[in-house]
């Protein structure tokens, strides 16, 4: 608060003139401004008396501090305006005496709060100040609690300002009040007179005489006939329940209770007043129309029981509050009514009731239906009948066969609880469905756009489509499952799922990765007697039209077990779709089709899906017979959510590709396409019921053995099964049934392919054969040309190694030799042996020449004369060879003879040789002094005992004469043998040998 500048100047001068002693407020004016006013009050009161301002008193200031504006007298109001008017925004220059104006006009608290702008101008306020006062006075001075009784409540109860003022200690509230702890129960304030006591006290203090608990009891059901309501009953109904029951806008007409009360609207007038009359009284035009349109349905003969949607609860649906209020009165009149059982409906609890009460009894709607049907007849709602009730809630009639009345009744009772149609925002949803002729068939076809077009709110329309599909989810159960009389889902009979495969083409066969890529057409079909509508190629790529019942029907989920995920973390075991032909169904003659399109000759309804897929799959390859090998490419499919107890596969596949060569790769020929059915158990799925001891589930499963057998079986499998339940005493039979929950049916498509060997024969085998045969040319090269021979063979070895590397790069690593590997290895070994043969022949040739030259030199030394058969030049060479051979090292020709004659070992050998030679010569037919035959070394047995001249000479001479010739014959034969082994396809039954499945 602030003081006029002239007053401030005067006070400053006054404080300076009283230098000693200085008044406390003078010091506080500078040092403690917050306490200035309390210290200055005595002086201010003195000034008020001096200046003839009777409202400027200490008593009025104290009253002003209590912040209870309604209790202010005119003096307190005037003092408050004097001290705080400028801070409120009033212009003191244009109205310098507005506190005096308030005092003289007798503006006490309640009058100041309710005075209009015109009244303020009559007092003497300027237009601007009068507007300011009416604009801000409530936010500054009206106790916030008054909004609890002066402002109309919202749909959920008192306004937020009211609740804050009652619960927030800052505003003097009590946070311990029940509705403060749980704001969703704000309506609990009218559960009893005690709970409503706070509001009655506020109504007295705030000047709202009609807002009492007694006045509210009439609209809440104690006075069922609204024509008997008093003026206070009607005003209290508008203030507390106008938004909730009639849908009035409390923001536009927060004073609707005051309007009703001041215009003396009693029950009879309320039921007959026109919209124009209400508009002229102060209601907005929209609110006036809502009053007229809704009063009959809301208050006439409890028609809200059949006109307004019921609310959903945790246990069961419950009628609107007004209907329950009426039914409560009925129970008070006749407690023998079926729904008046205290365990079903505790009618001692005073209304209204929480619209979302989760504990409302599940059987209430069934027990109260007869009473509700009577109300419906009185209110002209002819579709609320027992016949429609049985149709909608017995579960015996398929929804596609429901009439419009059964659909409307279901929406009335379960629209909020089960269908997602908000009962607050769509109270007339049942009538909306009925008026738009929504039968069971159309009910299943409605989409959000159609719902909005009928008048249902956007959010409820979308929720309806989603929750409708969930609620009627039994259509999405597999055909093996049924719902028993108690509504429990159970397994009944196993059914078949047929799969037909058509191989379109093989796209790739990656041998090093043990994988292959294929494109195939898959047709899946099954029988399902629940299919009631003909569908033609719907749901392509999984996209159905909103409300299309074809989306509800069960379709199998397939898992492609050996598919390669290609390191994609988001990938699933499902191939990519090339073309989806969607879902197609045909309705059997035993089913009433919604479109009357039953298929002649078809007993049960069927559904089938067809699509073309492409995927990469793991394969088990065997390459022993490569490149004449055959492979089986398997694609295994399983229904992971359907154990063998529920479903099994039946299958067929094209025995031959549909078009000749269509399924072939350049290097492969498709020989057979077949399919087979098998089963896998839970271990094949990678799961086990009994695992490590630190696994909670596995430990629990192990403990089931300690329970009685029936309990253990039930806990272990957790399936409700018709067949198992029938075996009440035969535990083994029951266990046999449940064992099939541990097995799954699988179907395997087998594509048998045969490698086309021509590529490898022409590009590898033929070239390798040519290289090997070229290596045989070395047998016909000069024996002494070892470098040329080895150069040829070793170059060929390097070439063969290149082929070996190429084959290895194009083949997976295996733990065995394929025929091709064996062929290449044998070829390499043959060429290596050829190289060794070249070395042997060259060495033998050299050794032979050395022996012969040494022999001639030896003989000449014996006779001390040159042989007539050897020229002088040859003699010198031989002499050198003899010296090198017998004495070691290289000798000069002049030194050779003297070295021989002085060598003791030579002389000793010579002596022995002469004696033996003489005897041999005598036996020689030539006789005389003729020279010994140089070849006699090969004939003389005695000569073999001399050093290294034994049997080796024969081997060396044979190798030199015949090894190349023999190799020219043997090596091609050996190579031909390995070439023939290359084409060996193995024996049937051997590893890697494929039997054609398409042959009988």
Buried (B, 14 or more C-beta within 10 A) or exposed (E): EEBEEEEEEEBEEEBEEEEEEEBBBBBBBEEEEEBBBBBBBEBBBEBBEEEEBEBBBEEBBEBBEEEBBBBBBBBBBBBBBBBBBBEBEBBBEEBEEBBBBBBEBEBBBBBBBEBEBEBBBEBBBBEEBBBBBBEEBBEBBBBBBBBBBBBBBBBBBBBEBBBBBBBBEEEEBEEEBEBBEEEEBBBBBBBEBEBBEBBBEBBEBBBBEBBBBBBBBBBBBBBBEBBEBBBBBBBBBBBBBBBBBBBBBBEEBBBBBBBBBBBEBBBBBBBEBEBEBBBEBBBBEBBBBBBBEBBBBBBBBBBBBBBBBBBBBEBBBBBBBBBBBBBBBBBEEEEEBBBBBEEBBEBEEBBBBBBBBEEBBEBBBBBBBEBBBEBBEEBEBEBBBEEBBEBBBEEEBBBBBBBBBBBBBBBBBBBBBBBBBBBBBBBBBBBBBBEBEBBBBBBBBBBBEBBBEBBBBEBBBBBBBEBBBEBBEBBBBBBBBBEEEEEEEBBBEBBEBBBBBBBBBBEEBBBEBEBBBBBBBBBBBBBBBBBBBBBEEBBBEEEBEBBBBBBBBBBBEBBBBBBBEEEEEEEEBEBEBBEBBBBBBBBBBEBEBBEEEBBEEBEBBBBBBBBBBBBBBBBEBBBBBBBBBBBBBBBBBBBEEBBBBBBBBBBEBBEBBEEEEEBBBEBBBBBBBBBBEEBBEBEBBEEEBBBEEEEEEBEEBBEBEEEEEEEBBBEBBEBBBBBBBEBEEEBEBBBEBBBBBBBBBBBBBBBBBBBBBEEBBEEBBEBBBEBBEBBBBBBEBEBEEBEEBBBBBBBBBEBBEEBBEEBEEEBEEEEEBBBBBBBBBBBBBBBBBBBEBBEBBBBBBBBBEBBBBBBBBBBBBEEEEBBEEBEEEBBBBBBBBBBBBBBEEEBEEEEBBEBBEEBEEBEEBBEEBEEBBEEBBEEBEEEEEEBBBBEBBEEBEEBBEBEEBEEEBEEBBEBBEEBBEEBEEEBBEBBEEBBEEBBEBBEEEEEBBBEEBBEE
